[in-house]
């Protein structure tokens, strides 16, 4: 039996992509790739979760502090009071304290998953390797799940490790600063407190957008970390409306949707939330962000890098055409000579630039 019930059989041919197919927009491409690569994305998501357990645990433990900063009134006593006043009926044998603790735990899990889903607290090399796979998928290009993941996690481990440490530090600093400016003992003026907290929130959103661009750019270009951050900042401002839209969709995918399923509390909804996190949430979110981000990189960076090569090729063709017009007899002699050489070399293999036999 190939794979697990046929789901993870990487030797089986999938639906192809043909050059004559009409060009799809970003939304059409996203759903087309999701449909064709669904089981591989599930595999990649599970691989990401397993290899990111250290980051997920750290996110979970920090979630209680984050919740106390953004919603200081969300405590056990407050939840118990709310549930009692709402007249909620609990199952037999379940106390109100246990129910409130379970709901608080669910919120911690959702916040922790969100921090990893927004690339704020991650295992850098793991994130780099997964980003390469989903970047290729988003461009409808092939990728070997394990081999390409391992190669690009290894190639980018220094930069990605430094970037994930920086991200953790910046995220903690922004959270601490938000708590600092929220304190009435430190900032007594409510207007000033609101302005400062709003500024921190804006910086936080920009930082999340920078993280969206950082890893796709890291695996695509040979740049120093400082240059990567500079480019990511420019992209975050230059494409701000679309960036905010993608950020909000990521919030829905990684927090709102699973949190609703978890807080409903029924067995089926809890199972759906667990399946979402284990097999879909991270993969779908990263596929979407890579598809969106790479279009920007292609438009503003890759196409400009390729432009000089295209101009040089056009100049070469023009010069070649001029030479043909100047001396057609010599050109015909050169052509016959090349044909003779090709016949002599036909008996052996010629290596391609990549080193493979052709």
Secondary structure by P-SEA (a helix, b strand, c coil): ccccccccccccccbbbbcccccccaaaaaaaaaaaaaaaaaaaaaaaaaaaaaaaaaaaaaaaaaaaaacccccaaaaaaaaaaacccccccccaaaaaaaaaaaaaaaaaaaaaaaccccaaaaaaaaaaaaaaaaacccccccaaaaaaaaaaaaaaaaaaaaaaaaaaaaaaaaaaaacccccccaaaaaaaaaaaaaaaaaaaaaaaaaaaaaacccccaaaaaaaaaaaaaaaaaaaaaaaaaaaaaccaaaaaaaacccaaaaaaaaaaaaccaaaaaaaaaaaaaaaaaaaccccccaaaaaaaaaaaaaaaaaaaaacaaaaaaaaaaaaaaaaaaccbbbbccccccc
